Amino acid sequence: MIKLYGIPRSRTIRPLWMLEELGLPYENVKVSFVNETRTPAFLNLNPNGRIPVLQDGNLTLWESMAINLYLARRYDKGLWPKGVEDEGPLGRVVVVRAHRPHCSGVRSEAISYVRSRRERWRDVLVISPREGGPR
């Protein structure tokens, strides 16, 4: 079973939402970013000491965007682009968003792209809770 470490009132909400969209069974292991991510056991999962962390079989992955991209592709239910023409714009959104997370122009461009492809991608892949996403 998939395990997702983190609490919903963090960026863990992104992969939690994705797991729900995909209808996958998972366990949410509640780990707070206040002290609990600095334990030896957690640092063994993610040496950066940050949430979220996903375990899927032998794979351990961290960073919410990387987790969502993995889940969308691995358990494809229409969320992953079907061709290279769709992958290019998605890649642009991911890269620009990573380098300029507070750029409102990028936010509106990302939202427009996501809405044009799949309405259900909206908050899952590109919007953090602080920016009006899920709470």
C-alpha positions in Angstrom: 0.0 0.0 0.0 1.1 3.6 -0.7 2.2 5.5 2.3 2.3 9.3 2.3 4.1 11.0 5.2 3.0 14.5 6.2 0.0 16.5 7.4 -2.7 18.0 5.3 -2.0 21.6 6.4 1.3 21.5 4.5 2.3 20.8 0.9 1.3 17.2 1.6 -2.2 18.4 0.5 -1.0 18.2 -3.1 -0.3 14.5 -3.2 -3.2 13.7 -0.8 -5.5 15.4 -3.4 -3.8 13.5 -6.2 -4.2 10.2 -4.4 -7.9 10.9 -3.9 -8.3 12.0 -7.6 -6.8 8.7 -8.7 -8.9 6.7 -6.3 -5.8 4.9 -4.9 -5.7 3.2 -1.5 -3.1 4.9 0.7 -2.1 5.4 4.3 -1.5 9.0 5.5 1.2 8.7 8.2 0.8 12.0 10.2 4.3 13.6 10.5 4.4 17.2 11.4 7.2 19.5 10.1 7.6 20.7 13.7 10.4 18.5 15.2 9.0 15.2 13.8 10.9 15.5 10.5 14.3 15.6 12.3 14.1 12.1 13.8 16.6 9.6 12.6 13.8 7.4 11.3 12.3 10.2 9.2 15.7 11.4 8.0 16.3 7.9 6.7 13.2 8.5 4.4 14.2 12.0 3.4 17.6 13.3 4.3 16.3 16.9 3.7 13.9 16.4 6.7 10.9 17.8 4.9 7.4 16.6 4.1 5.7 15.1 2.1 7.4 11.8 1.5 5.8 9.0 -0.5 6.6 5.3 -0.3 5.2 3.1 -3.1 6.7 -0.4 -2.9 10.5 0.0 -3.1 10.3 3.6 -4.2 10.7 6.5 -1.7 10.1 9.9 -3.2 9.9 13.4 -1.8 8.9 16.9 -3.1 5.1 17.3 -3.7 5.4 18.2 -7.4 7.7 15.1 -8.1 5.3 12.9 -6.2 2.3 14.2 -8.2 4.0 13.8 -11.5 5.0 10.2 -10.5 1.5 9.3 -9.4 -0.1 10.8 -12.5 2.1 8.8 -14.8 2.4 5.6 -12.8 -1.3 5.3 -12.1 -2.6 7.1 -15.2 -6.3 7.7 -15.2 -6.3 10.5 -17.7 -4.2 12.9 -15.8 -0.9 12.3 -17.6 -0.4 14.0 -21.0 -1.1 11.7 -24.0 1.5 13.1 -26.3 4.6 15.2 -26.5 2.5 18.2 -27.5 0.9 18.1 -24.1 4.1 17.3 -22.2 5.8 20.5 -23.3 3.4 23.0 -21.8 3.2 20.9 -18.6 7.0 20.8 -18.3 7.1 24.6 -18.7 4.5 25.1 -16.0 6.5 22.8 -13.6 9.9 24.4 -14.3 8.7 28.0 -14.1 6.6 27.3 -11.1 9.6 25.7 -9.3 11.9 28.7 -10.0 9.3 31.5 -9.5 6.7 30.1 -7.0 5.2 33.5 -6.2 4.9 34.9 -9.7 1.2 35.7 -10.3 1.6 35.7 -14.1 2.9 32.2 -13.9 0.1 31.2 -11.6 -2.6 32.4 -14.0 -0.8 30.8 -17.0 -0.6 27.6 -15.1 -4.2 27.6 -14.1 -5.3 28.4 -17.7 -3.2 25.5 -19.0 -4.4 23.1 -16.4 -8.0 24.0 -16.9 -7.7 23.6 -20.6 -6.4 20.1 -20.2 -8.2 18.7 -17.2 -10.2 20.7 -14.7 -9.3 18.3 -11.9 -5.6 19.1 -12.2 -6.2 22.7 -11.0 -5.0 22.7 -7.5 -3.4 19.3 -7.3 -0.3 20.1 -9.4 0.3 23.8 -9.3 -1.3 25.8 -6.5 -0.2 25.7 -2.9 -2.7 26.1 0.0 -1.4 29.6 0.7 -2.3 30.7 -2.8 -5.9 29.8 -2.7 -5.7 26.1 -3.2 -7.3 23.4 -1.0 -7.4 23.8 2.7 
